[in-house]
Amino acid sequence: MAVELCLLLLLFCGSTISEVQPIYKPPPGTLDFGFVPAKTYDTGAYHEPGPIGILFKIVHAFLYLVQPNSFPQDLIRKLAQQKFGNTQGDYQKAIYYEIGFIVSAALGLLFILLLPLVGLCFCMCRCCDNCGGEMHQRQKKNADCQRSCFATFLFVASLIISVGVLCAYAANQHLTNQVRGAKKLVNSNFKDLKVFLNDTPAQIDYLVSQYNTTKDKALSDLNNVGPLLGSRVQEQLGKEVRPALDAALTMAGAIRETKEALENVSVSVEVLQEGTERLHSNLTEVKTHLSNTLNDSACSAAQAASTCNIIRNSLSQLNINANFSGLPGVSSQLAKVNDVLKIDLSSLVQKGYAAFNDTPDLVVNQTRNILSAVPYIKNVLESIGSNITTFTKALPVQKILADLTIYLTQSEAYVQDYFPLVEQYDFYRWLGCLILCCVLVLILVFFYLGLLCGTCGYDKHASPTTRGCISNTGGNFLMAGVGFSFLFSWVLMIVVVLTFVTGGNVEKLVCEPFEDKTLFKVLDTPYLLNQHWKNYLSGLLFKNPNINLTFEKVYSDCKENKGIYTSLHLEHLFNINEFLNVSMYTEDVALKIEHIQINLSKIILLDEIGKENLLNFSSSGIEGINFAAYLTEINKSVTKVDLLSFANDLEARADQLPKGALENALKGHANNIRVIHNQQVVPLEQAMKYVKARSTLNQSIRLLKRTSSELMVKVKNVISAVNAAQLLINNNASFVIVQETKKYMDTIVGYFEQYIEWVKESIAMEVAACKPIANVIDTAVDIFLCSYITDSVNAFWFGLGGSSIFLIPAIIFAVKLSKYYRRMDTEDVYDDVETIPMKTTENGNNGYHKEHLYGIHNPVFTSSVEQW
């Protein structure tokens, strides 16, 4: 009933699943649906035993030695199908699988049967003064060695028994502690189940409410179809239009820069011409005066003729080098560019931008047929929301929740009522196991006291008949331990065999296959639990055994905290296509879109005046400027020769002449040249006015050279790009708009696809996460049955059985050792220590010395204990 109610509750999850396959899936705007409300489950279905876990691992290793065979899946299947025993091989396989337990149990039964019988025979034998019952001890040379060996072996055996008792006690106490603490774990599981039930409706409501987020976003986009669709169209057309307009605007800027460059060239050339012309005039004057001086008769003398000729030949160097006066002017080009700038090309391009930016408004005005579909789409979206809301209200969620809550509350109350009874029975179990441990402790006390008294009270100089009271008491303790061992060891072994067979088989047949999920594979065997159903779980839940739903898959999914919708494959029960089918209205919208005709011819990117203006600029003649001549003059020095060097050289040659007027005249000319250098050449090279003019001229000429390079081709490319963009707008706008409209509608559909995918993922991983169900199974099987009970029971029989087995050597060594501690009635008599015993008839047969003949008092009374 609980399973069916839970299934009905979670059927609602199917109401949010759709299998609509999108025709086109663009990257739509991402919607934020938030996080599905979910609480954390408190139960940690994992048990860490602590230090006693080492003992559990040892027991598991021992069980593997006893039963190394793999899990008998075939035998379990036949047993479940009631086909076990149909063939003789089934019994052989079962015996082969259980052979380890059978042999071990047989040995235990042999122990149970033989040990009391051996103890009875041993008691009767000692009563007849045999089997060590005769109170006489022969003295041997290796008596001390034998006594030490027997004491050591008994001590070792007692230690092993002690370890076994401690293991049994620890396992017993561990089980009790876990049972006492199990209530908290049980309550935690019930709490998680309540959270599971209480949170599921809220999670479902949250999923449903997020449909409004999707719907509101879609309606918002539909209400703004004009701006949104227009911006899409504008963006698509802008891939061609904007680069063309940008190129035209760039060319307009180039025209302005060209005008500025031409103006800078004119001004800079004028400044440089002014400076160089004055310098040229002064240098010409100096050169004339110097030439007149050299024509003087004094230069005809033999001593001055060669010097004057050298000076005369160097006069050609006394001239300007950079002649800016010979450069061609740019006034005609500047005039043409000014004529081009009379038309503001930038303003025309900006008008083209403005016209193109009005595209959304034009699209809105010419897409009335699309807008006519918006109310229809709105109605469809509203109807989908109404259908989902109607369906959720039709589901009996509250009734199912109430029934499940009542069932869970009753189960919790039942557990709470019977838990004290469980604790009471566990106390009885704990007390019984404690009594068994106390029996072994009592036997160990006798052995340890016997070893202590016998070792401490033993006197190697005393004869067997004169041993002290403490030594004799130690021997009696040992024999008491032997007696209790015979009395109770078989009882202990009965408990060991029963718990061994039960606990060992539970570990091998339940716990280990549960851990490696082999048990689930057996349960998932087709036609196992129902001979008419291939898959039992799907037949039970869905009445359809052909659905591949397995116990192992459900458990694994719940273990991973997946949603129960995914774990139980509830999609086989319900399909939401009829409630959330966007294809039902996309066809109508598509038909409307196919017949859209859009005319954007009103958008003029650049008129004919602007294009003519660009052509006029390309024919302005700037490409005809002699850029090489300008750059050559700019890079020349001011004069052909360094005037200072020339003046110094002139003065040096004047010093070679005879003293007189010619020498003085030449030196005067040298001084005049220095003055010209300082007053005219240096300013031309360093003054800011001329330096700036030279730099501006250099930059402007280079800019004009770049601009004029293939200017006609560049202008034609700009005009071609503008024409191509204009053609796209005029002729292909409808196609672009249709494509963008389809993408726009697909974006709207994409919102719902996002919602559907989010719902699927949420249901698969978050809604009704069934970890509590897996936790309940783990708590019941892995923790309670295996970790708490089976491991503790197995550790108990392991310790108790080991102690019981080592009682056998302990009995043997205790009987042997007690002979060396107890006071004897008779002893061997020797003439000296190295002679054989004397045979005197008065002392008795066989050389025995009778204590009563010599008046030796024996303080130890004869008791039933001594007769052992």
Summary of the structure (lengths in Angstrom):
residues: 868
radius of gyration: 58.9
end to end distance: 68.0
largest distance: 188.6
contacts: 2743
relative contact order: 0.18
helix: 76%
strand: 2%
